[in-house]
Amino acid sequence: MIIRDRLHEKNCGLIRTAISGLARTDMNTPHFTKMMKRVEDALAAATFAEAGQDGYARSILNDGRRILLALKQGRIDARTLKYALNASKRIGAQIDILFVTAPGTALHTDDPMLVQFESELKAEGMRYRLIPRTGCLKQQIIEYTNSEKEILFAVIESPNSLDADCNKQDKTLSELWQKLKCPLVVVMDGAKA
């Protein structure tokens, strides 16, 4: 028996297993609905790609991919912004900017570095969302990543910014890491690391 025939038999077996599993699946579950949405998106993207609309097809497939850029007011670092922008471009993901201010202060998103970054995102044609919050950056990251399942990873500027305005329940970065539902990227100066 040649390799092609073995692969054919294996694929047929996988298809039979998938069909029998589908027959037992409750089609009203969120998991099934999400799976069907992905299938529909893939078919729509294939249609646009066949019609020569590669950019639109790519945007359909990357629609749910997002990076969380977590920023603390007054602690924005240009390297962190650049890392998030470059990573987003490479993987074709949208950026969610979680901008956290101290409790009791007004939610002002007019930080000069943030305004400049937003204009750079617009100039690059990057899709992004600005999510202003108040309180502890660490807690806001955990809450946001728990509620938004499409986040691929979170980017922060340094572990020191996590503890500002927190009630010190989780004292270390590793404790935050254990509660996160996605990887955490810490952008630090090479001399400090």
N, C-alpha and C positions, 0 to 999 in steps of 0.2 A: 504494500500500500504506500503510495507516495504522500509526501507532506501535505500537498494541496487537498487530498481526500481526507486526511486526518483533520485538517483545519475545518473543512466543510462539515464533517460529522460533529466536531466540537461546537461549531457555530449553530448547527441545527439543534443540538442538545441544549445550548444556552437559550435559544429562541423558545423551545418547548417549555423550559423551566420558567422563563419570563411570562409566557402566555398563561401557564397554569397558575403562577403567582398572581397575575393580574386578575384572573377569574375570582380569586379569593379576596381581592383588595376592596375595601370600602371606598367608593369613589367620592365620598363627601368629606374625606379627611383633608386637613390643610396640607399634609405631605403630598397627597395625590394631586391636589389642585396646583401646588407649586411645580411638581414634576410636569404636569400637562402644560403649564405656562412656559416652562423651559423648552419643551418639544415644539410648541407653537412658535416661540421666538426663533428657534433654530431653523424651522421650516421657512419662516418669513425672511430670515437673514439669507438663507440659501437662494430664495427667490430674487432678492435684491442683488445678490452677488452674481447670479446668472445674467441679470439684466445690466450688469456693468456698474452697478451702484455699490462699489466695494466699501466706501466710507460709511454709507448708511447701514450696510449690513454689519460692519464692525461695531457701529454704535448700538445696534440692537443687541448684539451678543454681549457687549460690555456694560449694558444698562444698569445692572445690579451691582457692579463692582465698585467698591468705595474704599477710600483710605480716610482714616480719622486723624486729623491734625489737631492736637490738643494744645491750646495756648492759654497761658495765664497773663492777665493784664499787667503790663509793665515788665514782663519777662520774655518778650518775643526776641528770638535770635534769627538772624538772616540765614545761617547755615541750616537751621531746621526748616525754614520756609523753602529753601532751595532743594533740600532733600525730598520733601513732600512733593514739590512740583515735578522734579525729575523722575521720581518713582511713579507718580501718576501718569506721566507721559509714557514711560516705558511699558507699563502694563495696561494702559488705556482705561484707567479708573477715574471716577469722579472724586473730588476732595470734599469731605465734610470738615469744616473748620469749627471746632468746639472752642469758643472764646469765653473763658471763665473769669469773672471779676470777684473781688472780695465781697463777703456778705455786708450788707448795709450801704454799699456804694451803688451808684446809678449804673445801669447797663449802657455804657458808651462804647460803641464799636468804631470810634473814629481815631484809634491809635494810628499814628503816621505809617508805621511799618505794615500794619494790617491793611490800611487803605492802599498803599503802594503794591502790596502783594495781590490784593483783589484786582487792581488795574492790570497787573502783569498776567493774572489768570485770564482776564477778559481778552487781553491782547493776544494771548496764545490760543484762545478759543477753548479753554478748559472749562468743564462744567464743575460747579462747586456750590455748596450751601454753607451759609454762615449761621451757626447755632449759638446764640448768646445765652449764657447761664451765669448764676452766681453761686458762690460757695467753695467747696473743696474740689480742686482739680481732680484729685484721685477718685473721689466718689462720683464726680460727674462723668469721668471716663468709664467707670464700671457701669453706671446706670445707662449711659448711652450705648455702649457695646452690648449690653444685655437686651436692650430694646430694638436695636438695629442689627439684624442678622447678616446683612450684606457687607459688613466691614471686614476687609481683608486683614488689616493690621492698623495699629495706632502708632502715631509718631509724637514724641514729646521732646523738649529741648534738653532737659536734664532731670535727674532724679530729685534734685533739690526743690524744683518747682512743684512737685507733687504734694509735699507736706505743708505748704503755705495754706493757712486758713482751714486746717483739718483738726479734728478732735483727737488725733493721735491714737485711734483704735488700731490701725495697721501701721506699725512703725517702720517697716522696711519695704523696699521696692519688690522684694520677692513675695511678700504677702499680697501686694497688688497683682503681681503676675499670676498668682494662683487663682484669683477671683476673676480675671479677665477671660472673655470668651474668644479672644484673638491674640495674635502675637503683638508684642510691644517693642517698638524701635526707639532707642534712646540716642539722640544725636548730641554728641559731646565734642568739645575741643580735644584734638589729639594729644595735646600736652597734659590735659587733665586726666585723661583716661588711664 
